[in-house]
Amino acid sequence: MADDHPIFREGLARLIQRYQPEADVDQAATIEEVLTLAGAGPVSNTFILDLMFATGNLEASLPDLRRSFSRTSIIIVSMVNDLDTATRIMNADADGFICKSLPPHEIVAAVAAVRGGDAVLQLEASGLPANEADTSLAGLTQRQLDVLLLLSRRLSNKEIGLELDISPFTARIHVSVVLKALGVTTRAGAAAKAIARGVCQ
Protein backbone atom coordinates (compact mmCIF):
# COMPACT_ATOMS: atom_id res chain seq x y z
CA MET A 1 0.00 0.00 0.00
CA ALA A 2 1.47 3.34 -1.03
CA ASP A 3 0.35 6.89 -0.28
CA ASP A 4 2.36 9.93 0.76
CA HIS A 5 -0.35 10.98 3.22
CA PRO A 6 0.46 8.82 6.28
CA ILE A 7 -2.88 9.34 8.04
CA PHE A 8 -4.88 8.13 5.04
CA ARG A 9 -2.43 5.29 4.38
CA GLU A 10 -2.50 4.02 7.96
CA GLY A 11 -6.27 4.39 8.17
CA LEU A 12 -6.84 2.39 4.99
CA ALA A 13 -4.35 -0.25 6.09
CA ARG A 14 -6.29 -0.69 9.35
CA LEU A 15 -9.56 -0.95 7.42
CA ILE A 16 -8.16 -3.60 5.08
CA GLN A 17 -6.84 -5.62 8.01
CA ARG A 18 -10.15 -5.30 9.84
CA TYR A 19 -11.90 -7.13 6.98
CA GLN A 20 -8.94 -9.31 6.01
CA PRO A 21 -7.19 -10.07 9.34
CA GLU A 22 -4.76 -12.42 7.63
CA ALA A 23 -3.52 -9.69 5.27
CA ASP A 24 0.13 -8.68 5.55
CA VAL A 25 0.23 -4.99 4.55
CA ASP A 26 3.52 -3.31 3.67
CA GLN A 27 3.39 0.49 3.45
CA ALA A 28 5.31 2.92 1.25
CA ALA A 29 5.34 6.71 1.02
CA THR A 30 7.00 7.15 -2.40
CA ILE A 31 6.96 5.54 -5.82
CA GLU A 32 10.57 4.48 -5.26
CA GLU A 33 9.62 2.68 -2.05
CA VAL A 34 6.80 0.92 -3.89
CA LEU A 35 9.21 -0.46 -6.47
CA THR A 36 11.77 -1.45 -3.82
CA LEU A 37 9.20 -3.25 -1.66
CA ALA A 38 7.60 -4.88 -4.69
CA GLY A 39 10.94 -6.38 -5.69
CA ALA A 40 11.77 -7.68 -2.22
CA GLY A 41 10.37 -10.80 -0.60
CA PRO A 42 7.40 -12.82 -1.88
CA VAL A 43 5.30 -11.43 -4.74
CA SER A 44 2.43 -9.30 -3.46
CA ASN A 45 -1.05 -10.31 -4.59
CA THR A 46 -2.37 -6.73 -4.44
CA PHE A 47 -0.99 -3.21 -4.83
CA ILE A 48 -3.15 -0.38 -3.43
CA LEU A 49 -1.56 2.82 -4.71
CA ASP A 50 -2.17 6.53 -4.82
CA LEU A 51 -1.81 8.13 -8.25
CA MET A 52 -0.16 11.42 -7.30
CA PHE A 53 2.93 11.59 -5.08
CA ALA A 54 5.00 14.57 -4.04
CA THR A 55 7.82 13.10 -6.09
CA GLY A 56 5.76 12.47 -9.21
CA ASN A 57 2.88 10.70 -10.92
CA LEU A 58 2.61 6.91 -10.67
CA GLU A 59 1.01 6.65 -14.11
CA ALA A 60 4.36 6.50 -15.93
CA SER A 61 5.42 3.53 -13.76
CA LEU A 62 2.26 1.48 -14.29
CA PRO A 63 3.33 -0.30 -17.50
CA ASP A 64 6.57 -1.50 -15.90
CA LEU A 65 4.74 -2.51 -12.74
CA ARG A 66 2.23 -4.52 -14.76
CA ARG A 67 4.93 -6.23 -16.81
CA SER A 68 6.84 -7.19 -13.69
CA PHE A 69 3.76 -8.30 -11.72
CA SER A 70 1.36 -9.71 -14.27
CA ARG A 71 -0.70 -11.63 -11.69
CA THR A 72 -0.86 -8.93 -9.03
CA SER A 73 -4.01 -6.82 -8.66
CA ILE A 74 -3.18 -3.13 -9.11
CA ILE A 75 -5.68 -0.78 -7.47
CA ILE A 76 -5.41 3.00 -7.65
CA VAL A 77 -7.03 4.89 -4.77
CA SER A 78 -6.82 8.60 -5.58
CA MET A 79 -8.42 11.98 -4.96
CA VAL A 80 -8.58 12.32 -8.75
CA ASN A 81 -12.21 11.87 -9.78
CA ASP A 82 -11.87 12.64 -13.48
CA LEU A 83 -13.43 9.90 -15.61
CA ASP A 84 -11.00 10.39 -18.50
CA THR A 85 -8.02 9.94 -16.18
CA ALA A 86 -9.57 6.94 -14.47
CA THR A 87 -10.38 5.31 -17.81
CA ARG A 88 -6.85 5.94 -19.06
CA ILE A 89 -5.43 4.30 -15.92
CA MET A 90 -7.73 1.30 -16.32
CA ASN A 91 -6.67 1.01 -19.97
CA ALA A 92 -3.06 0.91 -18.73
CA ASP A 93 -3.95 -2.45 -17.12
CA ALA A 94 -4.88 -1.30 -13.62
CA ASP A 95 -7.54 -3.55 -12.11
CA GLY A 96 -9.31 -0.86 -10.13
CA PHE A 97 -9.61 2.91 -9.82
CA ILE A 98 -11.32 4.12 -6.63
CA CYS A 99 -11.87 7.70 -5.50
CA LYS A 100 -10.59 8.54 -2.01
CA SER A 101 -13.72 10.58 -1.30
CA LEU A 102 -15.85 7.42 -1.09
CA PRO A 103 -17.04 6.33 2.36
CA PRO A 104 -14.55 3.91 3.96
CA HIS A 105 -16.89 0.90 3.72
CA GLU A 106 -17.32 1.48 -0.02
CA ILE A 107 -13.56 1.73 -0.58
CA VAL A 108 -13.09 -1.57 1.25
CA ALA A 109 -15.93 -3.16 -0.74
CA ALA A 110 -14.39 -2.02 -4.02
CA VAL A 111 -10.97 -3.35 -2.98
CA ALA A 112 -12.58 -6.68 -2.04
CA ALA A 113 -14.29 -6.87 -5.42
CA VAL A 114 -11.00 -6.30 -7.27
CA ARG A 115 -9.22 -8.86 -5.10
CA GLY A 116 -11.99 -11.27 -6.01
CA GLY A 117 -11.36 -10.83 -9.74
CA ASP A 118 -13.64 -7.96 -10.77
CA ALA A 119 -12.53 -4.79 -12.56
CA VAL A 120 -13.80 -1.76 -10.62
CA LEU A 121 -13.96 1.91 -11.56
CA GLN A 122 -15.81 3.84 -8.86
CA LEU A 123 -15.64 7.60 -8.58
CA GLU A 124 -18.89 8.33 -6.73
CA ALA A 125 -20.47 6.95 -3.57
CA SER A 126 -23.59 4.85 -3.83
CA GLY A 127 -25.27 6.96 -1.16
CA LEU A 128 -26.13 3.90 0.93
CA PRO A 129 -25.01 3.87 4.58
CA ALA A 130 -22.82 1.04 5.78
CA ASN A 131 -25.53 -0.59 7.85
CA GLU A 132 -28.41 -0.30 5.37
CA ALA A 133 -29.60 -3.70 4.19
CA ASP A 134 -31.27 -3.55 0.78
CA THR A 135 -34.31 -5.61 -0.13
CA SER A 136 -32.18 -8.44 -1.48
CA LEU A 137 -30.45 -8.84 1.90
CA ALA A 138 -33.72 -8.49 3.76
CA GLY A 139 -35.03 -11.50 1.82
CA LEU A 140 -32.26 -13.82 2.97
CA THR A 141 -32.76 -16.34 5.77
CA GLN A 142 -30.49 -16.31 8.80
CA ARG A 143 -28.63 -19.35 7.45
CA GLN A 144 -28.13 -17.59 4.12
CA LEU A 145 -26.85 -14.50 5.92
CA ASP A 146 -24.44 -16.77 7.80
CA VAL A 147 -23.25 -18.14 4.44
CA LEU A 148 -22.86 -14.59 3.10
CA LEU A 149 -20.78 -13.64 6.13
CA LEU A 150 -18.46 -16.59 5.52
CA LEU A 151 -18.33 -15.78 1.80
CA SER A 152 -17.12 -12.30 2.70
CA ARG A 153 -14.25 -13.99 4.55
CA ARG A 154 -13.36 -15.84 1.33
CA LEU A 155 -14.14 -19.31 2.69
CA SER A 156 -14.66 -22.18 0.25
CA ASN A 157 -17.85 -24.26 0.19
CA LYS A 158 -16.04 -26.97 2.15
CA GLU A 159 -14.91 -24.46 4.78
CA ILE A 160 -18.41 -22.95 4.98
CA GLY A 161 -19.80 -26.44 5.50
CA LEU A 162 -17.38 -27.08 8.36
CA GLU A 163 -18.19 -23.74 9.99
CA LEU A 164 -21.97 -24.30 9.80
CA ASP A 165 -21.91 -28.09 10.28
CA ILE A 166 -23.50 -28.76 6.89
CA SER A 167 -22.28 -30.69 3.86
CA PRO A 168 -20.28 -28.93 1.12
CA PHE A 169 -23.15 -29.76 -1.25
CA THR A 170 -25.65 -27.97 0.99
CA ALA A 171 -23.23 -25.07 1.34
CA ARG A 172 -23.01 -24.86 -2.46
CA ILE A 173 -26.81 -24.68 -2.72
CA HIS A 174 -26.91 -21.86 -0.15
CA VAL A 175 -24.16 -20.00 -2.02
CA SER A 176 -26.11 -20.27 -5.28
CA VAL A 177 -29.25 -18.93 -3.62
CA VAL A 178 -27.32 -16.04 -2.07
CA LEU A 179 -25.72 -15.06 -5.39
CA LYS A 180 -29.10 -15.12 -7.13
CA ALA A 181 -30.78 -13.11 -4.36
CA LEU A 182 -28.07 -10.44 -4.48
CA GLY A 183 -28.13 -10.23 -8.27
CA VAL A 184 -24.43 -11.07 -8.65
CA THR A 185 -22.66 -13.84 -10.52
CA THR A 186 -19.47 -14.20 -8.49
CA ARG A 187 -18.55 -14.87 -4.88
CA ALA A 188 -16.43 -11.72 -4.99
CA GLY A 189 -19.47 -9.69 -6.01
CA ALA A 190 -21.46 -11.12 -3.09
CA ALA A 191 -18.60 -10.40 -0.68
CA ALA A 192 -18.32 -6.83 -1.94
CA LYS A 193 -22.04 -6.29 -1.45
CA ALA A 194 -21.83 -7.78 2.05
CA ILE A 195 -19.00 -5.43 2.99
CA ALA A 196 -20.76 -2.39 1.50
CA ARG A 197 -23.91 -3.16 3.51
CA GLY A 198 -22.04 -3.85 6.74
CA VAL A 199 -23.05 -7.53 6.88
CA CYS A 200 -19.53 -8.60 7.81
CA GLN A 201 -19.01 -6.02 10.54
C-alpha positions, 0 to 999 in steps of 0.5 A, spaced: 500 500 500 502 506 497 500 513 499 504 519 501 499 521 506 500 517 512 494 518 516 490 516 510 495 510 508 495 508 515 487 508 516 486 504 509 491 499 512 487 498 518 480 498 514 483 492 510 486 488 516 479 489 519 476 485 513 482 481 512 485 479 518 490 475 515 492 480 510 500 482 511 500 490 509 507 493 507 506 500 506 510 505 502 510 513 502 513 514 495 513 511 488 521 508 489 519 505 495 513 501 492 518 499 487 523 497 492 518 493 496 515 490 490 521 487 488 523 484 495 520 478 498 514 474 496 510 477 490 504 481 493 497 479 490 495 486 491 498 493 490 493 499 493 496 505 490 495 513 490 496 516 483 499 522 485 505 523 489 509 529 491 515 526 487 511 524 481 505 521 478 505 513 478 502 513 471 508 512 468 510 507 472 504 502 471 506 499 464 513 497 468 509 494 474 504 490 470 509 487 466 513 485 472 507 483 476 502 480 471 498 476 476 498 482 481 491 486 482 493 493 481 488 498 485 489 505 484 485 509 490 486 517 488 483 523 490 482 524 482 475 523 480 476 525 473 473 519 468 477 520 463 483 519 467 480 513 471 479 510 464 486 511 461 489 508 468 484 502 467 486 502 460 493 501 462 492 495 465 490 497 472 484 492 475 481 498 479 480 505 480 477 508 486 476 515 488 478 517 495 472 521 497 468 514 497 465 512 504 470 507 507 466 501 507 465 502 499 472 503 498 473 496 502 468 493 498 471 495 491 478 493 494 474 486 495 471 486 489 478 487 485 481 482 489 476 477 487 477 478 480 472 484 478 474 490 474 472 496 478 472 503 476 468 507 482 468 515 482 462 516 486 459 513 492 452 509 492 449 513 497 447 507 501 449 507 509 454 502 511 448 498 515 443 499 510 440 492 508 437 492 501 431 488 499 435 483 497 439 482 503 432 483 507 429 477 503 435 472 505 434 467 511 439 467 517 442 461 514 443 464 508 446 471 511 451 466 515 453 463 508 454 470 506 458 472 512 463 466 511 463 468 503 465 475 505 471 472 509 473 468 502 471 461 505 470 455 500 464 451 500 467 446 504 470 451 509 463 454 509 460 447 510 465 445 516 463 452 519 456 451 519 456 443 520 452 442 513 455 438 507 459 442 502 453 440 497 448 444 501 453 449 502 453 450 495 446 450 494 446 456 499 451 459 495 447 459 489 441 462 492 445 467 495 448 469 489 441 469 485 438 473 491 443 479 491 443 479 483 451 477 482 454 472 478 461 471 483 462 470 490 467 476 490 461 480 487 457 477 493 462 479 498 463 486 496 455 487 497 456 484 504 461 489 505 458 495 503 452 493 507 455 492 513 453 484 513 460 482 515 461 487 521 
